[in-house]
Amino acid sequence: MSFPQFQHNLPYLTSATRLQTLDICLPRPLTESSPERTFWVIYIHGGAWRDPAITSTSFQPTLNLILNSAPETLPRIAGFASLNYRLSPYPSHPTDPSRPDDAARNARHPDHLEDVTAALRWLSREYNVGSVGRGPAYEYLLVGHSCGATLAFQALRELAARRGDYSPRSGYGDLAPPAAVVGLCGIYDIPLLVETHSHPAYREFVEAAFGKEEREWAKASPVGGVGTLRDGDGEGGRCVVVLGHSVQDELVDRNQRDAMVETLRGRGLRGRGG
Ligand SMILES: N[C@@H](CC(=O)c1ccccc1NC=O)C(=O)O
């Protein structure tokens, strides 16, 4: 077996649709990556919860960059995973419209999030990523772009809320929250997103993912219904949050990042940066 080793489209559920799958890259044999010194990077793609052209493979350019030109960071990384998750309907897509009978493309919140947490549980079972009570486990970093960042913070909220309350049925308590969450051009305040952008596509994809009820948009938003997100919610009682925003991003306004910074500060997270 040669390294780096790539595996694509691994199903993370027993009767998985084609989008309940993930890709893995191991830079070196796992026996050479100790959980004390290395961690996993887990990527959640964007695409407005619905775009069939944006998948786990959108991580590939970043992955290549890290594999080829990050000599100081790569030794700290045990593995990379990039997740697919079921998408919301997109019947108006010009070349690849969704059909009503396609289970992979008729998701509605919280389906996307449930897929993400199912993928994390699979990684914890198969690779000891964030597993609790089964010996040394790898810490992990959740990275999300655009709606993937929404999902990363929703997952943090979910895992932090259920920490310590393991039941075989809910199955969450044996999975540690991430050590860090990195949001890139993320959507954190869904009502604000629709308010800021008058193009009808915004309301369209938000309604496809969350329904027409605006109260539901607010509840699902990382800034709104965060509820339990406080300093110390992450792995080992801490969680590092990094929010990145490109001024060249024309789809998600920077006010999303500003709203999230305000929420985190309001919850007592100590901040750095501008
Ligand atoms: N290509 C997507 C649009 C999209 O991804 C998007 C549009 C506006 C704001 C954020 C977006 N993506 C976030 O995940 C679509 O066709 O619906």
PDBQT file of the ligand as one rigid body, heavy atoms in Angstrom, charges set to zero:
ROOT
HETATM    1  N1  LIG A 301     -24.213  26.958  -6.255  1.00  0.00    +0.000 N 
HETATM    2  C1  LIG A 301     -25.301  27.055  -5.301  1.00  0.00    +0.000 C 
HETATM    3  C2  LIG A 301     -25.293  28.393  -4.627  1.00  0.00    +0.000 C 
HETATM    4  C3  LIG A 301     -24.381  28.428  -3.459  1.00  0.00    +0.000 C 
HETATM    5  O1  LIG A 301     -23.608  27.538  -3.216  1.00  0.00    +0.000 OA
HETATM    6  C4  LIG A 301     -24.505  29.579  -2.554  1.00  0.00    +0.000 A 
HETATM    7  C5  LIG A 301     -25.182  30.714  -2.994  1.00  0.00    +0.000 A 
HETATM    8  C6  LIG A 301     -25.300  31.792  -2.141  1.00  0.00    +0.000 A 
HETATM    9  C7  LIG A 301     -24.795  31.747  -0.855  1.00  0.00    +0.000 A 
HETATM   10  C8  LIG A 301     -24.128  30.617  -0.416  1.00  0.00    +0.000 A 
HETATM   11  C9  LIG A 301     -23.991  29.524  -1.268  1.00  0.00    +0.000 A 
HETATM   12  N2  LIG A 301     -23.384  28.360  -0.828  1.00  0.00    +0.000 N 
HETATM   13  C10 LIG A 301     -23.228  28.021   0.455  1.00  0.00    +0.000 C 
HETATM   14  O2  LIG A 301     -23.069  26.886   0.829  1.00  0.00    +0.000 OA
HETATM   15  C11 LIG A 301     -26.661  26.842  -5.996  1.00  0.00    +0.000 C 
HETATM   16  O3  LIG A 301     -26.671  26.613  -7.196  1.00  0.00    +0.000 OA
HETATM   17  O4  LIG A 301     -27.653  26.866  -5.298  1.00  0.00    +0.000 OA
ENDROOT
TORSDOF 0
